[in-house]
Amino acid sequence: MIEDWLSLVLRQCMLYSLPVLMSLSVIVQVEALYTGEASPFVRLLDSRTWLPLLAAILFHRGIIVAFPRPAAPGLKLAMLRFGLHALLCLVGFLLFAWSQHHPPAYGLPPMHYWWSKVLMFFNLCMCAMHLLPLPGMLIGEWISSRWLRLPKSGYAKNRGWSWALAVLAATPLLDKVPGSLLVFPVYEWMATMVARI
C-alpha cells in the first residue's frame, strides 16, 4: 500500500516538475518585465510557492496548483497572470497535438507527450483558480479593488494564507467545485479535440 502510494507520488512529481517550473518561470519573468523588477526568480524559491502543489500530489487530488509569489497585488497583474496561464494552456494544447504524431526515439519514454499534456492541464487549473474569490487571483483582486479595499500586502507576505492554500489544495473541494464544473469538462473537450486533429 505504502509502496503504491510512494510510487504514484514520485511519478506525479516527475510528470509535474518540468511543466510547472516552466509555467511559473514564464509568469514571474513577464511580471518582472511589466513591473521593472530585478531578479524575479527568487520568487520561485519561496517554499510557500510549492506547498499547494506538494499537498495536491501527496493527497492524489485532480486539481494541481502552484502559486508563484506575486510581484505586487492588483487587478492588472492578476489579469496578466490569468492571460499568461491561458496562453500557456494553449501552448500545451498545441504541443500535445504535435506529440501525438511524433513518437519518441526508440527505447525512450514518451515524456514529451506527458509533459505537454501536463502543461496544458496545469495552466487550465490555474485559469480556473483565477475565477475564485481568492487574493492574488483575478476575481479576488477585482472584488478587493471594488469593495473590500484590502491592504496592499497581499497573501505573499502572509504565511498563514500560504498554509491555507495548501490545505485547500489537499481537500477534495477544488476537485468538486472548479474541477467538476470547469476544469475536467474543458480538459476532456481539449483532449477530444487533440484526438480529432
Secondary structure, DSSP 8 states (H G I E B T S, - for coil): -HHHHHHHHHHHHHHHHHHHHHHHHHHHHHHHHHHT-S-GGGGGS-HHHHHHHHHHHHTT-S--------SS-SHHHHHHHHHHHHHHHHHHHHHHHHHHT----TTS--HHHHHHHHHHHHHHHHHHHTTSS-TTSHHHHHHIIIII---TT-GGG-HHHHHHHHHHHHSTHHIIIIIIIIIHHHHHHHHHHHHH-
